[in-house]
Amino acid sequence: MTELIRRNFIPLIVATALFMENLDATVLATSLPAIAKDLNANPIHLKLALTTYLLALAVFIPASGWMADRFGAKNIFRAAMVVFAAGSIACGLSTDLGTLVAARILQGIGGAMMTPVGRLIVLRTIPRSDMINAIAWLTVPALVGPVLGPPLGGFITTYFNWRWIFWINIPVALLGLVLITRFIPDVREKTSNTFDLRGFLLIGPGLSMFLTGITLMGLGIVGPETVFLITAAGAALLGAYVWHAFSVPTPIIDFRLLAIPTYRASVLGGFLFRTGLGAGPFLLPLLFQSGFGMTAFQSGLMTFATGIGAIFMKTQAATIIKRYGFRRVLMVNAIVASLFTAFPAMFSLTTSPVLIIALFLMGGLSRSLQFTSVNTLAYADIPPERLSNATSFAVVCQELSGSVGVTIAAMGLEGMQRVAGGTAIDAVHFPPVFILIALVSASSILFFRKLSPSAGASMLPTEALKAAEPAKEVARLSEGHVG
């Protein structure tokens, strides 16, 4: 029973946090048009409610690994869940765009600790040979969020009030706290490095200011001079951090990890892939509600199939990766998933709802396989003592990709509005934007193609590892021949 808990139950408990985050994000995305109307805000401006949360994650995630080692992953995980729940309460009480954004930042501070620390708990308690299945178990409940989120958020927004969507997190958080206290071990490193305070003060504000400046471009909320100063100041701080990171032995975000081929492909290729897909939850509700005139509930019923496909793929991902290997799966599936990302460009008022749901279902299968592959490959060659730093770095890039994706999509819509004229969002504005984000996702293949055929073999079960040895030997001999 102890072994069963360690292999399956711990990832499921950790996934409680991911469930809250994913449910919250998908419910909010579906409800953005209604929230904008209630708060008298431009729907595109409401992207700030999405991007500021992601920016808060990016600012505070770098400190998560050190805090988990210093104070214990279990303690930090519980505290993060409390902060996230408090932010949810604040969101439900918000009265305008400013207070909603502030509440989302509070949520982001909690989320910044939940996701990486939860993943760190799994990485330190599950053997590498079981990691593919563990990652799959970890993400199954998290994927229930995208299934329940769109229809639930649409139903609440259409028939009740959008403020109630944030109260959903509270019972989930309470259940999570009980399970964490009862079953999660207190894993931590015996020795903890000195906290890189200078690095934290450079990269946190740097990321925040740089991406805030990009997000504010074209919104008219502040003047162009202010936008330029914020963006330039953020870029300067990030440049200073890069210099700092290579001049200290233990930086808070260690770029030296990118020298590991599997980690580099996972983090950088995964960033591009997620950037394109991250725009979908922002674009699709706007297309269906503002472009096609659907209610929030109708919109939610159209998009929930993506989550169903993703959940089903979690039962098959390990088998597929074992059979074809990480490199082949990541390369082929990056193109397949990007095609499904582009398909909404062809949607119109006359497109069959059955066809739309079927495409979302198949798209969910594809992107789920890619996420499982990318998330697992990242830790294939990471030494145990560097897991905290590697986890923080990977999750920062993961969350930043969502913010960048939403920003690119919003800027694309604004650009199409200027080209077409008028201020209202119309269905004709969307097709070029879907094509754009699909191309961004497809470009991730540039990193995946550089992987060796045996990349990630250490994460496969023993029988698969033995089967990968001939390919590994061929790759080694080929490299020697070229050299």
N, C-alpha and C positions, 0 to 999 in steps of 0.2 A: 504493500500500500504506500509506503514511503517513497519508493521508486516511481510509482504511478503519479503521486502528487508532484514530485520533482519534475517529471518529464512533461506532464500535461496540465496539471492544475495550476502550477505557478505561472506559466505563460497565460493561462486564461484569467487569472486574478489580475495580473499586470495589464491585460487587455481591457480591464474595466476602465482604466484611465483613457486608453485609446478610443474606447466606445464613446465616452463622454465627449472627447474632442471631435471625433468624426460626426457624431450625431449633432453636436452644437453647430459645426461648420455647415453641414448640409441643410439643416433646418433654417439657419440664418440666411444662407444663399437663396433658398427658395422663397423666403419672405422679404427679401430686400426691396422689391418694388412696392409692396404694401407698407413697409416701414418708412420708405422714402416719402410716400404720400402722407402718412400720418405725421411725420416730422417736418413736412414741407421742404424736403430736400430733393436734389436731382438724383435719380437712381444711380447714375454713374459716380456721383460724389460719395454714395454709400459704400463704394469700394474701400473707403477709409476704414469702415468697420471690419473689413476682412484683412486689409494690409497692415493696419496698426497692431492687430493681434499677432500676425506673423512677424512683424518687426520686434515686438516685445519678446517673442520667442528667441529671435536671433540675438538680441542683446544679452539675455540672461542664460541661454543654454550653455555658453562657454564655461560658466562657473559651475555647472551641474556636476560634472565628473569629479572635480576637486571636492565639492561639498559632500558628495556621496562617500568619497574615501575618508573625508575628515570626520563627518558626523554619522555615517552609516546610511546605506542606501534605503533601508526600511524607514528610518526616521524622516529622511528628506522626501521620500515618496508619499508618506502620509501627510506631511506638511503641505506639499504641493497640491494634493487633492483638496485640502481645506481651502487654500488660497483660490484655486480654480472655482470651487463652489461659491465662495464669497463674491468673486467676480461675476458669476452667473446671476446672483441675487441683484447685484448692482446694475447689470444689464436690464433686468426685468423692471427696475425702478427708474431707468433713464427717461429723460423728458425731451431731449433734443440731440442733435448729432454730436455735439461736444461731450455731453455726459455719456452717451453710448460709446464713443471712442475711448474715453477715459476708463470706462468699465471693461472694455475689451482689452485694454492694456493690462489691467489687473488680472484678468483671465490669462493673458499671455504669460505673465510672470509665473503663475501656477503651472501652466502648460509647459513652460520652459524646463521645469524640473521633472514633471511627470513622465514625458516621453523618453528622454535619454536615460534617466535613472531607472525607469522600468525596464528598458531594453538592457541596461547594464546588469540588472538583477538576473535576467534570463541568461545572458552571456556567461555569467559567472557560476551559474548553477546547473547548466545543461552541457553535456559532453559535445564536442565539435561534431562527432559523427551523427548526432541526433539533431543538429542545429536546423536543418531544412524543415523538418517536421515541427520543431519548436517554434520557428519563425511563423510557420503556417498557423499553428494553434494560437500564437500570439495575436495574429491579425484577424482571425475569424470573427470574434466578437466586435472588433473595431470596424469590420466591414458591415456589421448589422446596422451601424449608424447610417451609412449611405442608403441602405434599404429602407429603414424606417423614416429617416430624416425628411426626404422630399414629400412623401404623402402626409406624414404626420405634421410637418411644418405647414404644408399647404392647407390641411384640414383645420388646424388651429387658427391660422391666419384668416382663412375664409369664413369660418363659422364662429370663431371666438375673438381673441385678440392676440396679436403677435407677441405681446409681452409674456404670455404664458409659455412660450417656447423655451425660455431660459430656466423655468422652474423644473424642467424635466431632469436636469443634471443633479438636483439635490438628492432624491432617493438613490440614484446610482452612486453618488459620492458616499453616502452613508453606508450602503452595502459594501462598497470598495474598502472603506476604512475598517469595517469589521473583518473582512476576509484578509486584508493585509496584516492586521494585528494577529490574527490566528495562525496564518499559514506561511507568510513570507519570512525567510531567514534574514538575519542582519548581516549581509555580506559587505565587506569593505577590505581595502588593502591594509596590511599591517603598518606600513609606513606611508605617509602622505607627503607629496612634494609641497614646497612653499608656494602659496598662492601667488600667481603672477598678476599682482594688482595693477602694475603699469600697463601690461598688455590688456587687461580687462577695461581699463579706462580709455584705451585707444580704440580697441575693436568694437566695443559696445556702442559708444556714441558715434563712432565712425560709420558703422553699418546703419544705425538708426537715421542719422542725418543724411547720408547719401541716398538711401532708398526713400526717405520721406521727401527729399527734394524731387526725385524722379516721379514719385506718386503725385505730388502737387502740380506737376507740369500740366498746363492747359486747363486746370480746374477753375482758375480765377479767384480762388479763396484768398491768396496773397499775391503781391506783385511779382513780376518776373525777376526783378533784382533780388528780392528776398529768396526766391526759389534758387537762383544761381548761387547765392552766398551759402545757403544751407547745403546744396549739393557739393560745392567746391570744398567747403569745410569738412564734410564727411569724407570726400576723396583724399584730402590731405591727411586726415587722421588714419585712414586705412593704409595709405602709403607709409606713414610713420610706423604703423603696426607691422607691416611686412618687414621693414628693416629691423625692428625690435625682435620679431619672431626668430630671425636667423642669428641673433646676437646673444641669446640667452639659452641655457640648456633645456629648460622646461617651460616653453611658452604655453599660454592658455589654449591657443589653437596652433597646433604644430604642423606647419606645412611640410616638414620632412616626411610625414606619413605618406605624402603623395609619391614618394620614391618607390613605394611598394606597388607593383603593377596592378594587382587585383583591387587594392584600395583606391588607387587613382581612377581606374575604369569605373568602379562603383560610384564613387563620389562625384566625379566630373561628368561622366556619362549619365548617371542618375539625375544630376542637376538639370541637364538639358531635357531629358525625358520628362521629368516632373514639371518643368517650367511650362511646357506645352499643355500637358494634361491638367495642370493646376488652374488653368484659365477656364476649364469647362464648367465647374460649379458656379462661376460668376456669369458666364455667357448664356448658358442654357435657360435658366429661369427668365432672364431678360428677353431672350428670343421668344420663348413661349408666351410670356405674359405681356410684355410691351410690344413685341413684334406681331404675335398671332392673336393677342387678345384673350388668352386663357386666364382662368382664375388660378390662384396659387395652388389650390388643391389639384386642379387638372394638370398643372405643370409638374407637380410632385409625382403624380401617377405616371407621367411619361418617363421620368428620369430614374425611378427607383430600380429599374431592371438592371442597371449597371452594377449595383451592389449585389444582386442575386447571382449574377455571373461571376463576380469576384469571389463570393463565398464558395461557390461550387468548385472553382479552380483551386482553392486551397487544399482540397482533397486529392488533387491530381498533380500539383506542382512538383512535389518531390520525385514522383515517378518520371515525369517528363525531363527534369533536370538530370536525373541519374542516367537516363537513356541517351540523351543528346549532348550533355555537357553544358556548362555555363556559357561558353563563348557562342556556340551555335544558337542556343535559345535566345540569348540577349540580342544577337544581330538580327535574326529573322523576325523575332517578335517585336522589336523596336519598329520595324516597318509596318507590320500588321496592325499594331496598336495605333500608330500614327494615322493610318488610313481610316480607322474607325473614328479617330478624333476629327478628321476632315469631313466625314459624311454629313454632319448637320449643315454644312454649306449648301447641300442640295434640298434641305427640307423646305416645304412651303405649306400654305394653308390646306392644300389638297393632298398632302402626303398622308398615307394611311397610318393611323396610330399604331396598328399592329406591326407595321414595318419599322417604325421608329423604335418601338419597345424591343423588337427582335435585334436591331442593330446595337442598341444600348446593352442588351444582354450579352451579345458576342464581344462587344468592346470591353465589357467588364471582365470576361474570361481572359482576354489578352493582357490587359493592363495589370490584372492581379498576378499573372504569371511573371510579368516583368518586375513588379515590385518585390515579389518573393525572391526572385533571382538576384536582383540588385542588393537587397537588404542582407541577404545571406553571404554573398560574395565579398562584401566589404570587410568581413572579419576572418576571411580564410587564412591570411598570413600575418595577422596582428599578434605580437607577443602578449601574454596575459598582463604584464605590467603596464602596457600601453592601451589597454581596452578603454579606460575612462576617457583618455584624450581622444582616441579614435571615435568613440561613440558621440562625444560632444561635437567634434568636427563634422561627422556625417549628418547628425541631426540638424546642425546649423544650416548646412547646405540644403538639406531637405526642406526645411521651413522657408528658407530664403527663396527657393525655387517657386513656391506657391505665391509669395509676394510679387516676385518678378513676373510670373505668369499672369496674375490679375492685372498688374500694371501695363504689361504689353497689350492685353486684351482691351483694357479701358482706353489706352491711347489709340489703338486701332479703331475702336468705335468712334472716338472723338474725331479722328482723321476722316473717317467715312462720312460723318455728319457734315463736316466742312465741305467735303467734295460734293455731296448730294444736296446740301443746303437744308435749312430748317433746323429746329432745335429738338423736335420729338424723335425718339428712337423708333426706327422703322425696320421691318424685316430685311429690306435690301441692304442694310448696313452690315449685316453679319457674315455673309459668305466669304469675303476676302479675309476676315479676321480668323475664321475657323481654318482656312488654308494656311495662314501665317503661323498659328500656334502648332498645327500639325507638322509643318516643316521644321520648327524648332525641336519638337520631340524626335523627329526622324534623324536630325543631325547627331543624336547621341551615338549612332552607329560608328562614328569616327573614333570614339574611344573604345567601344566594345570590340572592334575588329583587331585591335592591337593585342588582345589577350592571347595567351598560348592555348592550344587545344585542351591541355590538362588543368587550366586555371580553376581554382576552387576545389581541387580534388580532396583536400583535407576535410572539407565539409560534407563529403559524401560518406555513406555507410561503407564498411570494410569491403564488401563484395564489389561495390562500385569503384572503390579506390583501387582495388587490384586490377579491375578492367581498364582503368585509366592509365596504368603504368606503361603499356606499350606506346600509347600516344605521347606520353611524357618523354619517353626515351627517343622517339622519332623527333620530337621538337628539339630535344637537347642536341642530338646529332646534327640536325639541320642547322641550328645556330652555330655549332662548331665548324661546320662546313663553310658557311657564309663568312665566318670570322677568319 
